[in-house]
Amino acid sequence: MLDPPTRLRAWKVSVSAVPVCAVIGGLSRTHHGVVYSEIVAAGIAVAGVALAIWSLLREQEYKVLRAQLEEAQSTFLAAAEVSLDAFCLLNAMRDAEGRIVDFRIHYLNHNAERLIGKPRAELVSQSLCDKVPTAKSSGRFGRYCEVVETGISMSQEYAVLEENPLQATWVRYQAVKLGDGLAVTCSDISSIKAAQARSEHLVEFNESVFQNAPFSIVATDVQGTITAMNFAAEKLTGYTRDELVGKASLTMLHDERELAAAARDSAATDDSIERVGFEILSAGAMQGEMEEKEWTLVKRDGSRIPINLAMRAVASDSGDISGFVGIAFDITERRQMLQYVTHLATHDQLTGLVGRALLRDKTVEAVERARRYGTKVAVFVVDLDQFKRINDSLGHTSGDQLLIETAARLRRSVRSTDVVARVGGDEFVVVMPDITSVADVEHCALNLLARMSPEIHIDEQLVNVTTSIGVCIYPDFASDAKHLLKRADSAMYVAKESGRNQYQIFSEDMLKETADRLSMEHGLRHALANSELRLHYQPQISLTTGLITGVEALLRWNHPKLGNVPPIQFIGIAEETGLIVPIGEWVFMTACREGKALQDELGTDLTISVNLSPRQFQQRNLVQVIEHALAVSGLLARNLEIEITENILMVNSTGNLEKLQRIRELGVRISIDDFGTGFCSFSYLLQYQVDRLKIDRSFIKQAGTDPNAAAVVRTIIAMSHGLAIRVVAEGVETEEQLRFLMRRRCDEAQGNYLGLPVAAENFSAAVQGYSGIGALQNV
């Protein structure tokens, strides 16, 4: 049996031979009725030869064609098998009505075999829908039918939901009509899809970052026309994207005056301000740098806000600039914060007044202006009298209120052109430029004293505060700002030492006084280490028995050059400098040690009284200091008495109450010194356990001549006895004062009339000759 090409060739040969035979046959029958058998035979012979030759040629052609076909088929199969894609040939299967009901698998390559997951032997010549059910469920079968019927090729992507040997997640099917069937190619596009997904995610992420960035982002082309803007830019400018993108230049959002000024600086003409303005905005970016400047943004409603604008060029790989990106944010809060920080650095935080650093600059400016115009500058250093006492007694909160009120009064007392500053705890400075005469200065100083004198209402209490004012005048007593401030401060200290509540104008004599004070402060810092401090003891006498019941330890300083320095001159310095704390610890230790020695020497039970300043009372380790002094010295706690000022009791805080209670728990007694001079009332004595009251010497001194002072003394004694508190009168200088106290049944007294303070080693000998004791016995 012949194959189809052979049969086709044979059919062609048979058909081509028909006319020749027909012609010859016709001639043999019709030519004049004459049979030309020779001619027929010859014709047949010729025809046979021709047919044989033609057959040989056709056979040769067939062999060549077959070889080419086999070579093409081999090439096709080789290419199909090594293809990275799955490939198959499908033939349409039709029903009786010609409709495609399925496809028969004619051929498939190795990757198609792997994709389907079945061997070729099970697939070739089989129904597609039977072997690959997903062809219909995925919709591919319908699309295959359309390709065969219409001839329009198909290319479609599908997600692979089921597992497959290729581990493909996405495939692309391409189908081309081939006869009454299809050539189908299936490509694994998983990596392409993954890259596409990453690209889309990156684009989406970039868009999200762009749109949701917390700062304004605006993109422009090379001419400055806005090409994109994010939500923050819309919020910042007040414009929508539709209003600006592709329609407006970035310079439209900037203050024209700033751009015009920048254009003038760059020597550009006014008619090119928009172009030059954008060039200025992007100048640094054009050079490949990040250009960052502060500008004023004009919003849609016309309002203006300060912004920080950073411009960057968008360039291709070749370096060509295709546009710019500007990042802007509102710096209003930053400027406000900067102003606030600057204000904190140059102003006092509590009062809002000018601080020390700014004061120096403003004083220099005032002096330079006075030098230029031939006027004067007056500097007033204002210091509150006894502020530390008030601050320690009423508490720091009340002290702050006092400082705030002082600052307010000073502001109201000067001109708007004057400078008011706070340079220390309770020290203020007023700089008055454009002063014409010393008389004007004196008038201003008196005005400041008067304005500061009214009582101040603090925490439901009226506090009377006075001030000490030192004044220095440029160019009369100082040639520059530095000496002007320094000498005004020196004058202020002179005002304090002269009795407070007054002003002093600097003079040359004050330079020595200031130097002496500085020298004293320097000496006091070394007094303790150089053993220059000593304690003297003044006896306290019982007014009923005439016996010595105790002694008060009084601090003395023997300066190597200045000699014996009165306590009134150095105690204040010790308080101000904080030296009172280490000195106070030394006093406790020495008083307890020497007091115990006096007890042993006299053979009597003495009370050793030690003064405690408000600054010492604030010590955190005060109780430990007292406890240590008692333990080292061997003095019994009941023989130690702590003298505190009544102002300490005014600070009715839990901490103070607990500290006093802990001192009492040691067994130490509590005494109130200088009673009657401060703000204390007997109501405080109900809250604190107090053993003794010491009536201030000023009342004792005036009791003989001033009925009011005598009434105060009587009242204190009577009410103290009612509270079972013993009373000690200090500062007894005369026999009359002693008789008055005895008549009023005062418990104890001390003073120079009864006994002078002496050193511990001289105390025993001194008490034998005290005339006060004999006088007491004769009263």
Secondary structure, 3 states (H helix, E strand, C coil): CCCHHHHHHHHHHHHHHHHHHHHHHHHHHHCCCCCCHHHHHHHHHHHHHHHHHHHHHHHHHHHHHHHHHHHHHHHHHHHHHHCCCEEEEEEEEECCCCCEEEEEEEEECHHHHHHHCCCHHHHCCCEHHHHCCHHHHCCHHHHHHHHHHHCCCEEEEEECCCCCCCCCCEEEEEEEEECCEEEEEEEECHHHHHHHHHHHHHHHHHHHHHHHCCCEEEEECCCCEEEEECHHHHHHHCCCHHHHCCCCEHHHHECHHHHHHHHHHCCCCHHHHHHHHHHHHCHHHHCCCCEEEEEEEECCCCCEEEEEEEEEEEECCCCCEEEEEEEEEECHHHHHHHHHHHHHHHECCCCCCECHHHHHHHHHHHHHHHHHHCCEEEEEEEEECCHHHHHHHHCHHHHHHHHHHHHHHHHHHCCCCCEEEECCCCEEEEEEEEECCHHHHHHHHHHHHHHHCCCEEECCEEECCCEEEEEEEECCCCCCHHHHHHHHHHHHHHHHHCCCCEEEECCCHHHHHHHHHHHHHHHHHHHCCCCCEEEEEEEEEECCCCCEEEEEEEEEEEECCCEEECHHHHHHHHHHHCCHHHHHHHHHHHHHHHHHHHHHHHCCCCEEEEECCHHHHCCCCHHHHHHHHHHHHCCCHHHEEEEEEHHHHHCCCHHHHHHHHHHHHCCCEEEEEEECCCCCCHHHHHHCCCCEEEECHHHHHHCCCCHHHHHHHHHHHHHHHHCCCEEEEECCCCHHHHHHHHHCCCCEEECCCCCCCEEHHHHHHHHHCCHHHHHHHHC
